[in-house]
Structure formats: C-alpha cells, structure tokens
Amino acid sequence: MTDLSLSERLKIRTLSVEQSRRRAVTRAVSSPLLRWLYGGGAADQILIVPQELRSADPSFWSEYQNDQFGLASEIADLRGATPFRIMPPSLAWERELHGFSWLRHLAVAASETDESAAVTTAARQLVLEWISLSRVPKGAAFEPPVVARRLMSWIAQAHLLLEGADARTYSIIMASISQQIVTLKTTWRNAPDGVPRMVCLIALVISELSVSGHDRQVQSAETALEAELRRQILDDGGHVSRNPSVLADLILDLLPLGQCFQARGRRAPEAIPAVVKKALAFLRFMRLGDGMLARFNGVSTGSPAALATVLGYSGGDLDAVSAAETSGYARLERGETIAIVDIGSPPPLEIATEAQAGALSFEMTSRARLIFVNCGFPSSAHQDWAAAARATASHTTLCLAETSSSRLVRHPQLEAIVGGLPIRGPDMVVAGLSDDGGVAVLAASHDGYLKRFGVMHNRRLALAASGRRLDGLDRLDHPTHKAVLTGELPYAIHFHVHPDCRVERGGTRDSCRIRVSDGQVWHFKADTGLISIEDGLYFVDSAGPRPSLQIVVRGTMRGAVEIRWEVTAESGL
C-alpha cells in the first residue's frame, strides 16, 4: 500500500463518507412512496426526438446478419444467438451493448438500404428481448451511466423503435422507458465522479424533456446538471480529469440537449452554451496538425468523425490560445509545426484513474504528420497495457532512475470508491511561455522526483519562428536543502516517434535521422549522453499496441546535469 499523506488520508475518508451518503440518498428516494413521486405520469408519448450527432455505420447491419457484433474495439461471435445471450468478451463490450448506442447504426441502415423492414424488426426485437431479460435491475446493464446512455439511445431512435409499431410493442417499450427514467432519477448520485455522473444528468434532463409525464421534476435535474457543468469544466474549457477527448463526447450530448430545451419552448441553463463554447475552443487548442487531439491523460483511439462534427459547430471563429494553464497544457506553434506540452499536475484522486505520468512531455507535428508522440492510452479491448501506457517512460519526456514522475496510489478502500488506481504527483509544475524575437519559448519544471531523489526536472523548449527547428534543454538539479543523492542516478530522455516514421542513425554517434511518410527529414542531435534507437509501442490503435521506435538519450547524474538536444528539418523540404 502506498504511503499516504495526512491530506490524502483525509481525502479518502471524505470520499468514503460521500459515497455512503449517496447510497443512503439512493435508498431513500428508491422507497415505494418516493419512487411514485419521482415517476410522474404515464409515459405514453415521445414529445421530441433529440438529434443523434454521432456518426453511424450502416455496415453494422450486415455484420449482425453474419453473427458479428462489434463494440468497444472487440467483435463477438454470436453463433446464432442474440448478443444478450452470450458471454460478453469484456466489461467494456457489455456496457456498450446495454447502452444501445449501436442502435444508430441500425437506424441509418434502415434508411439507406433496401432492407428497412428487416432492420426495423430486428431493432425492435433486440429491445424487446432486453426488456424481457432485464426485469431485475442488476449488473452492468443497470450501472447509472449505462442506464443513461440507453435512455438517450432509445429516445433518439424513437422513429426506428416506435413509428409503425403495434400497440403491444409500443406499450412495452414506453413502459420500460418510464421505469428507467425513475431508475436514473434514484441512482445517478451513485455514478462515478466526473464524466459518468455528468452523462447521467444530461440523460435525465433529455428524458424528462422528451417523454410525456416526466417534466414535473426537470428543474431539479437542470440545477444539478448546471452545478456539475460549472464544477467539471474549467475556466479554459478543459475537463477536470485533464483528458481532452472526453469533451467531444460531452458536446455531442450537450448540443442535442440544448435543442430539446428549444423544442419545448424552455430556456436552457446558461451554463450549457457557455460550456460548449469554452470546450470547443479548448478542443481546437489541443488539436495537432494531423487533426487529432494530443495524446495526454487518457486520450485513446479517438474518432476523427466525432471531433470534426463537434468542431464544425464552432463556425471557425474560435482562435487557439497559446496556453491553457488551468488545464495544464501549453501550445507552441510556428510555421507548419505544432508542439503541445503537458505542464500540469494530475487531477483529483477520485478522477485520476486514467491520468498518465507525462509531466513536461510533448507531442509534435509538422504539416499534417505526427513526428514525436506520447504512446497514448490503450483502447478498452487492450487494458492489460494500461499500466505501461501510464508510465513516464511511455511519454516524450525525461525518466529518472527508471521510475515515473507520478506514483500509483494503492489503497483498497480508495480503489473500490473510484474504480481503479489513481495517481498522485507531481505536486508542483511551474511553466512560463514567452516569445523571444519570434521564437516560441516554454520554460517549465516539476517536482515529481523531489521527494524520492531530491531532484527537480527542468525543461526548456524553443520553437524557431520558421517552425523548422526545436531546441530543447533538460536539466536535473537538486536544491541543497533537499539533496538526498548518495550515488549516481541513471536518466533516460525518451523521444517516441510515430510508427509511420522511420528512424536511422545519422552521420555521427550523437545524431539520428527521422524520415516522415510525406518525405520530410528531421535531424535529431544531443550534446550529452548516449543516443540509442530502441523499440517502443504505440497504444493509440484500435487493433492493439503497434510497434514503433524511440530515440533515447541515456546518462547518469550525481550533481546537476544539463542535456541539450535539437531537432531540425532538412533544408529544401
């Protein structure tokens, strides 16, 4: 068990008390009397159908006809059974199955193929089967975020499920929707902190606005949602988890919610459009030249279509700023080169289960090509690699004594509360961004190694005005009053190169060449330490970890040490 500070022990105790309180509230509002009060009138009509903004794949239908059911980066072989009667290949797959987001694929198949009747019949049969098999609320199907996603999916696909349905089918589906709204009202407080709880509240408000007989209590859900929006979305538009990718999904839910208010003639809470605007600007800020989000703190195999969809709502009037200090990121952009740097500490313990130990790491693109990357977060189908992906060595930054700048917090009670292993540290990350005659300069430091080794890591990055040269300086030193070194410590500065690039030795022992797929050639050079080209893994691929290469500068320190390095584009390209 990790040694915990007094403040961390108090934090765990507070989280435990809060969890107990939420469960008590859930038991209270789940009593027969209060369930009746929460239930509203009969849910006999869908008043409005929220717009589904997520992209859909009509080939899902043909795959289903061939007994293939692909969810959460895994494909299950149905072997003649329905997906609800097989052993789920993973918990992530099971959650997506019961969340029914895949209904949108059947909806587009029904509208774009000549098998509309067959698709519609299959979709209704699957929903009816789920209802018949799920009379007892238990398991993954009734986790609050899964209930929320299922409600939003069924309501958004009401045309597919209810239009032209016989009276019995219509009645069964609507009764289930009504029951699930009540379930969500009484259990959303038990959702994990962060995005899951936000999704529950978004689904609750959408359901109460969309389904007849359920708008008596919409005001309380609105108030709770507005409070979560203000708490979770930071001033610069980032999310409190520091995971940039969660914002795209939240916006894809918030935009239809705003339309629901408009369709019902109600005024949306002011926080909704304000949050959407800030989050869109932050997403632009975190997007590299390849069009995707920088791979920090849980960013995995993202959807280019989803990102393009949400950014399309910005109207092109959101300029990327140079720093998002509250979220802990800096952006250096000159010419055709963009570098994004992690200059923040981990998020609060309760939402740090996917945060990564990448302090002062960076990613860099030139034109539309990735050059330096972090290894990213593996997809849900490859979570066995999560611990490796979270380590400092999987980031383009310095690693001291083969340890990470953040540490996993191992505490059984905390793990049970938050559903995983959170990380802590560095406690202090300081950074400053400046312009030196057109050169973008970032100077930053973190104390992730101070308590263990008495060492501070300082990094300076300078991107030339042309964008064709990046100069770096990594310095390790130890304040005299913190010095605890008794021998030499090894360090390794990792420069992970995107798998589409080739890396080869340069003309001298202290240099390498990076050949980019579009013909660019970049020269890497370091003035201290030994340079090696080593194997690596790139986790941001739906097919699983992908082999890659990394340039590693290795050396040792006893006293202070400075390592200067540079990467320069070959002239004429």
Buried (B, 14 or more C-beta within 10 A) or exposed (E): EEEBEEEBEEBBEEBBEBBEEBEEBBEEBBEEEBBEBBBBEEBEEBBBBBEBBBBBBBEBBEBBEEEEBBBBBBBBEBEEEBBBEBEBBBEBBBBBBBBBBBBBBBBBBBBEEEBEEBBBEBBBEBBBBBBEEBEEEEEBBBBBBBBBBBBBBBBBBBBBBBEEBEEEBBEBBBBBBBBBBBBBBBBBBBBBBBBBBBBBBBBBBBBBBBBBBBBEBBEBBBEBBBEBBBEBBBEBBBBBBBBBBBBBBBBBBBBBBBBBBEBBEBEBBEBBEBBBBBBBBBBBBBBBBBEBBBBBBBBBBBBEEBBEBBBEBBEEEBEBBBBBBBBBBBBBBBBBBBBBBBBBBBBBBBBBBBBBBBBBBBBBBBBEBBBBBBBBBBBBBBBEBBEBBBBBBBBBBBBBBEBBBBBBBEBEEBBEBBEBBBBBBBEEBEBEBEEEEEBBBBBBBBBBBBBBBBBBBBBBBBBBBEBBBBBBBBBBBBEEEBEEBEEEBEBBBBBBBBBBBEBEEBEEEBBBBBBBEEEBBBBBBBEBBEBEBBEBBBBBBBEBBBEBBBBBBBBEBEEEBBBBBBBBBBEEE
